[in-house]
């Protein structure tokens, strides 16, 4: 039994600070690479979903993060909290199975179903 899925990669810039954190307590910025994956039935047209539709659905959520000060919308904008929020918002429109949120290079948060 195999599963077929789609993945897309996005880049967003944002600023945040984590009050009380020795290093991240001051305002600073990141460029995050976000990978969204979903699995689904391949339709008669050979697609699970059109990449363009997936891209639009993802940007609808990610535009709330891109070039934003995340302390305006999150009480504590850690990678974990932001990734969970992205996963939950995407779930409303696409059958997302996994979101990887790379906070810069070499470290990431993953939320999966
Ligand atoms: Zn940071």
py3Dmol code that shows the C-alpha trace and the ligand (Angstrom):
import py3Dmol

protein = """\
ATOM      1  CA  UNK A   1       0.000   0.000   0.000  1.00  0.00           C
ATOM      2  CA  UNK A   2       1.545   3.295  -1.041  1.00  0.00           C
ATOM      3  CA  UNK A   3       0.483   6.814  -0.280  1.00  0.00           C
ATOM      4  CA  UNK A   4       0.816   9.727  -2.671  1.00  0.00           C
ATOM      5  CA  UNK A   5       1.404  13.232  -1.449  1.00  0.00           C
ATOM      6  CA  UNK A   6       2.430  16.723  -2.463  1.00  0.00           C
ATOM      7  CA  UNK A   7       4.904  19.097  -0.890  1.00  0.00           C
ATOM      8  CA  UNK A   8       5.588  22.774  -1.342  1.00  0.00           C
ATOM      9  CA  UNK A   9       8.259  25.072   0.006  1.00  0.00           C
ATOM     10  CA  UNK A  10       7.759  28.705   1.017  1.00  0.00           C
ATOM     11  CA  UNK A  11       9.955  31.451   2.418  1.00  0.00           C
ATOM     12  CA  UNK A  12       8.733  34.100   4.833  1.00  0.00           C
ATOM     13  CA  UNK A  13      10.457  36.916   6.705  1.00  0.00           C
ATOM     14  CA  UNK A  14       9.269  37.942  10.144  1.00  0.00           C
ATOM     15  CA  UNK A  15      10.374  39.550  13.362  1.00  0.00           C
ATOM     16  CA  UNK A  16       9.698  38.485  16.918  1.00  0.00           C
ATOM     17  CA  UNK A  17      11.033  38.485  20.439  1.00  0.00           C
ATOM     18  CA  UNK A  18      10.561  36.062  23.303  1.00  0.00           C
ATOM     19  CA  UNK A  19      10.219  38.104  26.498  1.00  0.00           C
ATOM     20  CA  UNK A  20      12.469  36.818  29.260  1.00  0.00           C
ATOM     21  CA  UNK A  21      14.607  34.673  26.955  1.00  0.00           C
ATOM     22  CA  UNK A  22      18.340  35.412  27.455  1.00  0.00           C
ATOM     23  CA  UNK A  23      19.124  35.504  23.726  1.00  0.00           C
ATOM     24  CA  UNK A  24      15.767  35.938  21.944  1.00  0.00           C
ATOM     25  CA  UNK A  25      14.350  38.569  24.292  1.00  0.00           C
ATOM     26  CA  UNK A  26      15.338  41.428  21.996  1.00  0.00           C
ATOM     27  CA  UNK A  27      13.497  42.092  18.711  1.00  0.00           C
ATOM     28  CA  UNK A  28      15.164  40.256  15.825  1.00  0.00           C
ATOM     29  CA  UNK A  29      14.256  38.733  12.503  1.00  0.00           C
ATOM     30  CA  UNK A  30      14.303  35.405  10.712  1.00  0.00           C
ATOM     31  CA  UNK A  31      13.812  34.102   7.207  1.00  0.00           C
ATOM     32  CA  UNK A  32      11.913  30.870   7.656  1.00  0.00           C
ATOM     33  CA  UNK A  33      11.599  28.072   5.129  1.00  0.00           C
ATOM     34  CA  UNK A  34       8.252  26.399   5.503  1.00  0.00           C
ATOM     35  CA  UNK A  35       7.460  23.047   3.933  1.00  0.00           C
ATOM     36  CA  UNK A  36       3.869  21.899   3.672  1.00  0.00           C
ATOM     37  CA  UNK A  37       3.010  18.286   2.866  1.00  0.00           C
ATOM     38  CA  UNK A  38      -0.306  16.612   2.271  1.00  0.00           C
ATOM     39  CA  UNK A  39      -1.523  13.193   1.218  1.00  0.00           C
ATOM     40  CA  UNK A  40      -4.674  12.396  -0.650  1.00  0.00           C
ATOM     41  CA  UNK A  41      -6.512  10.455  -3.296  1.00  0.00           C
ATOM     42  CA  UNK A  42      -5.298  10.955  -6.822  1.00  0.00           C
ATOM     43  CA  UNK A  43      -8.331  12.228  -8.752  1.00  0.00           C
ATOM     44  CA  UNK A  44      -9.332  11.011 -12.213  1.00  0.00           C
ATOM     45  CA  UNK A  45      -7.424  14.002 -13.652  1.00  0.00           C
ATOM     46  CA  UNK A  46      -4.230  12.566 -12.183  1.00  0.00           C
ATOM     47  CA  UNK A  47      -3.829  15.146  -9.425  1.00  0.00           C
ATOM     48  CA  UNK A  48      -4.465  15.191  -5.695  1.00  0.00           C
ATOM     49  CA  UNK A  49      -4.836  18.925  -6.003  1.00  0.00           C
ATOM     50  CA  UNK A  50      -3.477  21.535  -8.377  1.00  0.00           C
ATOM     51  CA  UNK A  51      -0.170  22.966  -7.103  1.00  0.00           C
ATOM     52  CA  UNK A  52      -1.550  26.419  -7.811  1.00  0.00           C
ATOM     53  CA  UNK A  53      -4.547  25.797  -5.544  1.00  0.00           C
ATOM     54  CA  UNK A  54      -2.241  24.428  -2.860  1.00  0.00           C
ATOM     55  CA  UNK A  55       0.018  27.452  -3.209  1.00  0.00           C
ATOM     56  CA  UNK A  56      -2.918  29.863  -2.915  1.00  0.00           C
ATOM     57  CA  UNK A  57      -4.278  28.044   0.155  1.00  0.00           C
ATOM     58  CA  UNK A  58      -0.851  28.161   1.811  1.00  0.00           C
ATOM     59  CA  UNK A  59      -0.255  31.853   1.101  1.00  0.00           C
ATOM     60  CA  UNK A  60      -3.653  32.715   2.515  1.00  0.00           C
ATOM     61  CA  UNK A  61      -2.282  31.510   5.844  1.00  0.00           C
ATOM     62  CA  UNK A  62       1.388  32.458   5.441  1.00  0.00           C
ATOM     63  CA  UNK A  63       0.613  36.065   4.499  1.00  0.00           C
ATOM     64  CA  UNK A  64      -0.234  36.468   8.195  1.00  0.00           C
ATOM     65  CA  UNK A  65       3.387  35.634   9.043  1.00  0.00           C
ATOM     66  CA  UNK A  66       5.352  37.104   6.119  1.00  0.00           C
ATOM     67  CA  UNK A  67       6.856  40.527   6.914  1.00  0.00           C
ATOM     68  CA  UNK A  68       4.957  40.636  10.197  1.00  0.00           C
ATOM     69  CA  UNK A  69       5.922  41.342  13.770  1.00  0.00           C
ATOM     70  CA  UNK A  70       4.677  38.081  15.269  1.00  0.00           C
ATOM     71  CA  UNK A  71       4.423  39.546  18.762  1.00  0.00           C
ATOM     72  CA  UNK A  72       1.398  41.440  17.433  1.00  0.00           C
ATOM     73  CA  UNK A  73      -0.513  38.203  16.833  1.00  0.00           C
ATOM     74  CA  UNK A  74       1.082  35.612  19.136  1.00  0.00           C
ATOM     75  CA  UNK A  75       1.475  35.835  22.891  1.00  0.00           C
ATOM     76  CA  UNK A  76       4.703  33.851  22.606  1.00  0.00           C
ATOM     77  CA  UNK A  77       5.831  33.456  18.979  1.00  0.00           C
ATOM     78  CA  UNK A  78       8.075  30.403  19.321  1.00  0.00           C
ATOM     79  CA  UNK A  79       8.604  28.115  16.337  1.00  0.00           C
ATOM     80  CA  UNK A  80       6.358  25.571  18.037  1.00  0.00           C
ATOM     81  CA  UNK A  81       3.472  27.998  18.516  1.00  0.00           C
ATOM     82  CA  UNK A  82       3.755  29.489  15.039  1.00  0.00           C
ATOM     83  CA  UNK A  83       4.016  26.075  13.343  1.00  0.00           C
ATOM     84  CA  UNK A  84       1.018  24.710  15.263  1.00  0.00           C
ATOM     85  CA  UNK A  85      -1.004  27.738  14.257  1.00  0.00           C
ATOM     86  CA  UNK A  86      -0.003  27.362  10.586  1.00  0.00           C
ATOM     87  CA  UNK A  87      -0.916  23.659  10.661  1.00  0.00           C
ATOM     88  CA  UNK A  88      -4.262  24.356  12.240  1.00  0.00           C
ATOM     89  CA  UNK A  89      -5.155  27.171   9.816  1.00  0.00           C
ATOM     90  CA  UNK A  90      -4.083  25.134   6.765  1.00  0.00           C
ATOM     91  CA  UNK A  91      -6.192  22.194   7.983  1.00  0.00           C
ATOM     92  CA  UNK A  92      -9.310  24.303   7.453  1.00  0.00           C
ATOM     93  CA  UNK A  93      -8.737  24.334   3.687  1.00  0.00           C
ATOM     94  CA  UNK A  94      -6.355  21.553   2.633  1.00  0.00           C
ATOM     95  CA  UNK A  95      -5.687  18.015   3.950  1.00  0.00           C
ATOM     96  CA  UNK A  96      -2.284  18.982   5.388  1.00  0.00           C
ATOM     97  CA  UNK A  97      -0.347  16.134   6.989  1.00  0.00           C
ATOM     98  CA  UNK A  98       2.897  17.833   7.954  1.00  0.00           C
ATOM     99  CA  UNK A  99       4.381  21.293   8.312  1.00  0.00           C
ATOM    100  CA  UNK A 100       8.101  21.836   8.712  1.00  0.00           C
ATOM    101  CA  UNK A 101       9.123  25.283   9.893  1.00  0.00           C
ATOM    102  CA  UNK A 102      12.829  25.980   9.505  1.00  0.00           C
ATOM    103  CA  UNK A 103      13.720  28.936  11.698  1.00  0.00           C
ATOM    104  CA  UNK A 104      16.764  29.982   9.703  1.00  0.00           C
ATOM    105  CA  UNK A 105      19.213  27.223   8.836  1.00  0.00           C
ATOM    106  CA  UNK A 106      19.804  23.968  10.634  1.00  0.00           C
ATOM    107  CA  UNK A 107      16.899  23.989  13.068  1.00  0.00           C
ATOM    108  CA  UNK A 108      13.235  23.394  12.569  1.00  0.00           C
ATOM    109  CA  UNK A 109       9.941  22.551  14.142  1.00  0.00           C
ATOM    110  CA  UNK A 110       7.639  19.882  12.750  1.00  0.00           C
ATOM    111  CA  UNK A 111       3.920  19.416  13.334  1.00  0.00           C
ATOM    112  CA  UNK A 112       2.294  16.374  11.814  1.00  0.00           C
ATOM    113  CA  UNK A 113      -0.931  14.468  11.947  1.00  0.00           C
TER     114      UNK A 113
END
"""
ligand_1 = """\
1
ZN
Zn 14.060 34.265 16.909
"""
view = py3Dmol.view(width=600, height=400)
view.addModel(protein, "pdb")
view.setStyle({"model": 0}, {"cartoon": {"style": "trace"}})
view.addModel(ligand_1, "xyz")
view.setStyle({"model": 1}, {"stick": {}})
view.zoomTo()
view.show()
